[in-house]
């Protein structure tokens, strides 16, 4: 009797994080192809079945075992109180590689200047449960209502203040809103169902994915440099390279020459390459990195 195929059921976020998540998996070596209408994208790893679902729901579905693992924000884990295993933190978002912030904001013309000024007021947010808990910890009594969208437009008209997700704060400022206090800083998390985590095969599969994803993130903004140089020019070359980098150096078959390879930040390369050339480096090659495994 043939054995059942082993599969890891993986939930990925549909919506604002979808594109950046698919790109991260691509750099990790796992290709996921989906159309706008499909919730079941193709994955080139035959051991993984992928479904796209909103980040807000991910924690509960992973907790209940409908997914073995998933990608979601720490904010939604806290909001839903999902009982899951957090495998690793993945610091990326839809527009950058830094945490997102949930902030309390009010109109610039409002008299609300601190969280204490919310006493007896109304706040709109999508993060209702967490905001209620936060206000309770601050000993502030305010009405918190769920916002179905267009939250920024409601401030000062339909509600007194809002708690909204922001990465840069530009949209809030454009809507004449002032940030009063940061409620929560959140990063993306790779999570697992606790029972699935205790399964040896699934755990190893999830750990492998985590290693690849973290390696892909570590490679962001980094490039590799290769070059040939005379042994006598090595001291000059080393002064140009970042002091914390330890290049790989090997001797060439041509007497007196060596090859050097190093990983550096991409934003310094345009200044570094001309200096390396003037210091005697030849055959300089810059190449992108998909993964950087420490």
C-alpha positions as CSV (number, residue, x, y, z in Angstrom):
1,X,0.0,0.0,0.0
2,X,1.6,3.3,-1.1
3,X,2.4,5.8,1.7
4,X,0.5,9.1,1.8
5,X,2.4,12.0,0.3
6,X,3.9,14.3,3.0
7,X,2.8,17.9,2.5
8,X,3.3,21.1,4.4
9,X,0.2,23.3,4.3
10,X,1.5,26.9,4.1
11,X,-0.6,30.1,4.4
12,X,0.7,33.2,2.7
13,X,-0.7,36.7,3.1
14,X,-3.0,38.0,0.4
15,X,-3.2,41.7,0.0
16,X,-0.5,44.3,0.8
17,X,2.2,41.8,1.8
18,X,1.5,39.4,-1.0
19,X,3.9,40.8,-3.6
20,X,6.8,41.3,-1.2
21,X,6.3,37.9,0.3
22,X,6.3,36.1,-3.1
23,X,9.5,38.0,-4.0
24,X,11.1,37.0,-0.7
25,X,10.3,33.3,-1.3
26,X,11.7,33.7,-4.8
27,X,15.0,34.9,-3.5
28,X,14.9,32.1,-1.0
29,X,14.7,29.7,-3.9
30,X,11.0,28.8,-3.6
31,X,9.0,30.0,-6.6
32,X,5.3,30.8,-6.1
33,X,3.2,31.8,-9.1
34,X,-0.3,33.1,-8.7
35,X,-2.9,35.1,-10.6
36,X,-5.0,37.9,-9.2
37,X,-8.0,35.6,-9.0
38,X,-6.4,32.5,-7.6
39,X,-6.1,31.7,-3.9
40,X,-4.1,28.5,-4.6
41,X,-0.9,29.5,-6.3
42,X,1.6,27.1,-7.8
43,X,4.7,26.3,-5.8
44,X,7.7,24.7,-7.4
45,X,8.4,22.8,-4.1
46,X,6.2,19.7,-4.4
47,X,6.3,19.2,-0.6
48,X,4.5,22.6,-0.1
49,X,0.8,23.4,-0.7
50,X,0.2,27.2,-0.6
51,X,-3.0,29.1,0.0
52,X,-3.4,32.9,0.1
53,X,-5.4,34.3,3.0
54,X,-5.7,37.7,4.7
55,X,-3.0,38.3,7.3
56,X,-5.7,39.2,9.8
57,X,-7.0,35.6,9.7
58,X,-3.7,33.7,9.5
59,X,-3.0,33.2,13.2
60,X,-6.3,31.6,13.9
61,X,-6.2,29.2,10.9
62,X,-2.6,28.2,11.9
63,X,-3.7,27.7,15.5
64,X,-6.6,25.5,14.4
65,X,-4.4,23.4,12.2
66,X,-5.9,24.4,8.8
67,X,-2.4,25.5,8.0
68,X,0.8,23.9,9.3
69,X,2.6,27.3,9.0
70,X,2.0,30.8,7.8
71,X,3.3,34.3,7.3
72,X,1.5,37.1,9.2
73,X,2.2,40.2,11.3
74,X,2.9,40.2,15.0
75,X,0.1,42.7,15.2
76,X,-2.5,40.2,14.0
77,X,-1.2,37.5,16.3
78,X,-1.7,39.8,19.2
79,X,-5.1,41.0,18.0
80,X,-6.5,37.6,17.6
81,X,-4.7,36.0,20.6
82,X,-3.6,33.1,18.3
83,X,-1.8,30.3,20.2
84,X,1.0,29.5,17.7
85,X,4.7,28.8,17.6
86,X,6.7,31.8,16.3
87,X,9.5,30.3,14.3
88,X,11.3,33.5,13.4
89,X,11.0,37.2,12.8
90,X,11.1,38.4,9.2
91,X,11.6,42.2,9.0
92,X,10.0,43.3,5.7
93,X,6.9,45.0,4.6
94,X,5.1,46.2,1.4
95,X,7.4,49.2,1.0
96,X,10.6,48.5,2.9
97,X,12.6,46.4,5.4
98,X,11.6,47.9,8.7
99,X,8.8,47.4,11.2
100,X,5.4,48.9,10.6
101,X,3.8,51.0,13.3
102,X,0.3,51.3,14.7
103,X,-0.1,54.9,15.8
104,X,-2.8,56.9,17.6
105,X,-3.5,60.0,15.4
106,X,-5.9,62.9,15.6
107,X,-6.5,66.0,13.4
108,X,-3.9,68.7,13.7
109,X,-6.6,71.0,14.9
110,X,-7.8,68.6,17.6
111,X,-7.3,69.3,21.3
112,X,-6.2,65.7,21.7
113,X,-2.5,65.9,22.6
114,X,-1.9,62.7,24.6
115,X,-3.5,59.4,25.1
116,X,-5.1,60.7,28.4
117,X,-7.1,63.1,26.3
118,X,-9.0,60.1,24.8
119,X,-11.0,59.8,28.0
120,X,-14.7,59.6,27.0
121,X,-13.8,59.9,23.3
122,X,-14.3,57.6,20.3
123,X,-11.5,55.8,18.5
124,X,-11.8,54.0,15.1
125,X,-9.3,51.2,14.2
126,X,-9.0,47.8,12.6
127,X,-7.0,46.6,15.6
128,X,-9.9,46.8,18.1
129,X,-9.0,44.1,20.6
130,X,-5.4,45.3,21.0
131,X,-6.3,48.9,21.3
132,X,-8.9,48.2,24.0
133,X,-6.2,46.3,26.0
134,X,-3.7,49.1,25.4
135,X,-6.2,51.8,26.7
136,X,-7.0,49.6,29.7
137,X,-3.4,49.4,30.6
138,X,-3.2,53.2,30.4
139,X,-6.3,53.5,32.5
140,X,-8.2,55.4,29.8
141,X,-11.8,54.7,29.1
142,X,-12.8,55.4,25.5
143,X,-15.1,53.8,22.9
144,X,-13.2,51.7,20.4
145,X,-15.1,50.9,17.2
146,X,-14.1,48.7,14.2
147,X,-13.2,50.6,11.0
148,X,-14.0,48.9,7.8
149,X,-11.8,51.2,5.8
150,X,-11.1,54.9,5.0
151,X,-10.1,55.2,8.6
152,X,-8.0,58.4,8.1
153,X,-11.0,60.2,6.6
154,X,-13.1,59.6,9.8
155,X,-10.8,61.4,12.2
156,X,-12.4,64.6,13.5
157,X,-15.6,63.9,11.6
158,X,-17.0,60.5,12.6
159,X,-14.7,59.8,15.5
160,X,-12.3,61.8,17.7
161,X,-9.2,59.8,16.8
162,X,-7.9,56.8,15.0
163,X,-5.3,54.1,15.5
164,X,-3.9,53.3,12.0
165,X,-1.1,51.3,10.5
166,X,1.7,53.3,8.9
167,X,5.2,52.7,7.5
168,X,6.3,56.2,6.7
169,X,3.6,58.5,8.2
170,X,3.3,60.4,4.9
171,X,-0.4,59.5,4.3
172,X,-1.4,60.7,7.8
173,X,0.4,64.0,7.3
174,X,-1.3,64.4,3.9
175,X,-4.6,64.0,5.6
176,X,-3.7,66.7,8.2
177,X,-3.4,64.2,11.0
178,X,-0.9,64.4,13.8
179,X,0.7,61.3,15.4
180,X,0.1,61.4,19.1
181,X,1.6,58.1,20.3
182,X,2.9,54.8,18.9
183,X,0.7,52.0,20.0
184,X,2.6,49.0,18.6
185,X,5.6,48.3,16.4
186,X,5.1,45.1,14.4
187,X,7.2,42.9,12.2
188,X,6.3,39.9,10.0
189,X,6.5,36.5,11.6
190,X,6.8,33.0,10.3
191,X,4.5,30.9,12.5
192,X,3.6,27.3,13.0
193,X,0.8,25.2,14.3
194,X,2.1,23.7,17.6
195,X,1.1,20.1,16.7
196,X,2.7,20.4,13.3
197,X,5.9,21.8,14.9
198,X,6.1,18.6,16.9
199,X,6.0,16.5,13.7
200,X,9.7,15.8,12.9
201,X,9.3,16.0,9.1
202,X,7.2,19.2,9.2
203,X,9.5,20.8,11.7
204,X,12.6,20.2,9.6
205,X,10.8,21.5,6.5
206,X,9.7,24.7,8.4
207,X,13.2,25.2,9.8
208,X,14.7,24.8,6.3
209,X,12.3,27.4,5.0
210,X,13.2,29.7,7.9
211,X,16.9,29.4,7.1
212,X,16.3,30.3,3.5
213,X,14.0,33.2,4.2
214,X,16.3,34.7,6.7
215,X,19.2,34.3,4.3
216,X,17.3,36.1,1.6
217,X,16.6,39.0,3.9
218,X,20.2,39.1,5.1
219,X,21.2,39.5,1.4
220,X,19.0,42.6,0.9
221,X,21.2,45.6,0.1
222,X,24.3,43.5,-0.2
223,X,26.4,42.6,-3.2
224,X,29.5,40.5,-3.9
225,X,32.7,41.8,-5.3
226,X,35.4,39.8,-7.1
227,X,38.7,41.2,-8.3
228,X,42.3,40.3,-9.2
229,X,45.3,42.2,-7.8
230,X,49.0,42.1,-7.3
231,X,50.1,40.8,-3.9
232,X,52.0,44.1,-3.4
233,X,48.7,46.1,-3.8
234,X,46.9,44.1,-1.1
235,X,47.5,46.6,1.7
236,X,46.1,49.4,-0.4
237,X,43.0,47.4,-1.3
238,X,42.4,46.4,2.3
239,X,42.3,50.0,3.4
240,X,39.5,50.7,0.9
241,X,37.3,47.7,1.9
242,X,35.0,48.2,5.0
243,X,37.0,47.4,8.2
244,X,34.5,44.9,9.4
245,X,34.6,42.8,6.2
246,X,37.0,39.8,6.0
247,X,37.6,39.0,2.3
248,X,38.4,35.7,0.9
249,X,41.9,35.8,-0.7
250,X,43.4,33.1,-2.9
251,X,46.6,32.9,-5.0
252,X,46.4,32.8,-8.8
253,X,48.5,30.6,-11.0
254,X,50.2,33.8,-12.2
255,X,53.1,34.4,-9.8
256,X,52.6,37.5,-7.7
257,X,48.9,37.8,-8.3
258,X,45.8,36.9,-6.1
259,X,42.1,36.9,-6.3
260,X,39.9,38.6,-3.7
261,X,36.2,38.2,-3.0
262,X,34.1,40.1,-0.4
263,X,30.5,40.9,0.4
264,X,29.7,44.6,0.9
265,X,26.8,47.0,1.2
266,X,25.4,47.9,-2.3
267,X,25.1,51.6,-1.4
268,X,28.9,52.0,-1.0
269,X,29.9,50.1,-4.1
270,X,29.7,53.0,-6.6
271,X,32.2,54.9,-4.5
272,X,34.4,51.9,-3.8
273,X,34.9,50.5,-7.3
274,X,36.8,53.5,-8.8
275,X,39.0,53.6,-5.7
276,X,39.7,49.9,-6.0
277,X,40.6,50.4,-9.7
278,X,43.0,53.2,-8.9
279,X,44.6,51.0,-6.1
280,X,45.5,48.3,-8.7
281,X,42.5,46.0,-8.7
282,X,41.7,44.4,-12.1
283,X,38.8,42.3,-13.5
284,X,36.4,43.7,-10.9
285,X,33.0,41.9,-10.9
286,X,30.0,43.0,-9.0
287,X,27.2,40.4,-8.6
288,X,23.9,40.3,-6.8
289,X,23.1,38.1,-3.8
290,X,19.9,36.1,-3.3
291,X,20.8,34.6,0.1
292,X,23.4,35.3,2.8
293,X,23.5,32.5,5.3
294,X,25.5,33.4,8.4
